[in-house]
């Protein structure tokens, strides 16, 4: 085998190892951050809300985003219309980005850009 062939073989093996690692990590922490960023991409505003308000919103029919339960400790992340969040006196506004403040919040209410247009993206995990 020539030196050029050996170099190409090492490169191919390296790519296969990276691809294998990426595929294995899809359902682990790496995939969680991707899904969390995807949910945040649909939000125009974010609010920290108390746990009892989150329970009330769930009782009203708002479904928690599954990605919140995949974090440790689990969090409640809800997509709620702006008008409904405005009725929560204790809601505290946050910047819509991955920050320490957002990640430390137990319950989040996210306001989608267009409430009528929001459809939950399909969960492609196996």
Buried (B, 14 or more C-beta within 10 A) or exposed (E): EEEEEEEEEEEEEEEEEEEEEEEEEEEEEEBBEEBBEEBBEBBEBBBBBBEEBBEEBBEEEBEBBEBBBBBEEEBBBBBBBEEBBEEBEEBEEBEBEEEEEBEEBBBBBBBBEEBEEBEEEEEEEE
